[in-house]
Amino acid sequence: MKLRFTKMHGAGNDFVVLDATRAPIDLSPAQYRFLADRRFGIGADQILIVEPGDAARGTDFTYRIMNADGGEVEQCGNGARCFARFVHDTGLTSKDVIRVQTQKAVIEPHLQADGRVTVDMGAPFLVPAEVPFDGTGLTPRLENGGELWPIELANHPVEVAVVSMGNPHAVMRVDSTEHAPVDELGPQIEGHRRFPRRVNAGFMEVVNRGHIRLRVYERGSGETLACGSGACAAVVAGIRLGWLDEAVDVDMPGGRLTIRWAGPGTPVLMTGPAVKVFDGEIDVPAL
Ligand SMILES: N[C@@H](CCC[C@H](N)C(=O)O)C(=O)O
């Protein structure tokens, strides 16, 4: 089967974007893994599938997200910005504010005059069971309005804040992202038994109250150059724990996002780049 695609990235978190607005696209997990494969396929951290919206629910589009391991997930912040740039630049919509249904929530990307995109990511889920995180038998350490949960890794007790942006995140504070043991601890946190749907693992260095550095070991994709929902989760955690102010620049290996959050019950606003790399066509084998 031949498939047309657009390769995009948001701060180096890269995507294969597929237009399923005219005809449905339903590939197997192995076919999504093939598209994401950097040697045998196109190469991407995630595959984004753009589908028609639902007028009755007031949405312009639906978009689905597959990790590089072929599994479908609930949310993708950098993907949301690339999705908005894609539907606008391909003429699928002329709107600058777009309402899109993801698996867990309706989010609202706004195209800015300077080419960046701001996404209203909705309010974070802060109740551990909603993340989901199983804190049975654990006592969190409280700092201001936030909790730090002690979890055991092989030879390494760590404390994490747990936040859902529609998808699950565990955020750990480190002295330096440059020296953080992301390769060693990332996979252990991702598959930790306390996170029944697995989890994205963020390593956050607080530079000052308006600036952090962040590396994220993503569930189903490994460490990426940037994670939009991870940046939102880290800032939410840092604000609740009293470490950060309401507007924070987040520097990740692939670039900077700016996150704003006014507190529980209010939406997280994420601003950053969304860039098209190239268009192409690929033969997808039956897998
Ligand atoms: N890169 C994304 C997050 C993609 C999904 C994530 N790996 C998960 O499994 O939840 C982002 O920019 O948010």
The ligand as an SDF file (V2000), in Angstrom:
LIG
                    3D

 13 12  0  0  0  0  0  0  0  0999 V2000
    6.1640   13.5900   22.4810 N   0  0  0  0  0  0  0  0  0  0  0  0
    4.9250   13.7960   23.0790 C   0  0  0  0  0  0  0  0  0  0  0  0
    4.3240   12.7350   23.9180 C   0  0  0  0  0  0  0  0  0  0  0  0
    4.0060   11.4910   23.0830 C   0  0  0  0  0  0  0  0  0  0  0  0
    3.2790   10.4190   23.8510 C   0  0  0  0  0  0  0  0  0  0  0  0
    4.0790    9.8460   24.9810 C   0  0  0  0  0  0  0  0  0  0  0  0
    5.2640    9.1530   24.5390 N   0  0  0  0  0  0  0  0  0  0  0  0
    3.1810    8.8950   25.7820 C   0  0  0  0  0  0  0  0  0  0  0  0
    3.3120    7.6770   25.6470 O   0  0  0  0  0  0  0  0  0  0  0  0
    2.3520    9.3860   26.5520 O   0  0  0  0  0  0  0  0  0  0  0  0
    4.6670   15.2190   23.5390 C   0  0  0  0  0  0  0  0  0  0  0  0
    5.2510   16.1450   22.9250 O   0  0  0  0  0  0  0  0  0  0  0  0
    3.8450   15.4320   24.4100 O   0  0  0  0  0  0  0  0  0  0  0  0
  1  2  1  0
  2  3  1  0
  2 11  1  0
  3  4  1  0
  4  5  1  0
  5  6  1  0
  6  7  1  0
  6  8  1  0
  8  9  2  0
  8 10  1  0
 11 12  2  0
 11 13  1  0
M  END
$$$$
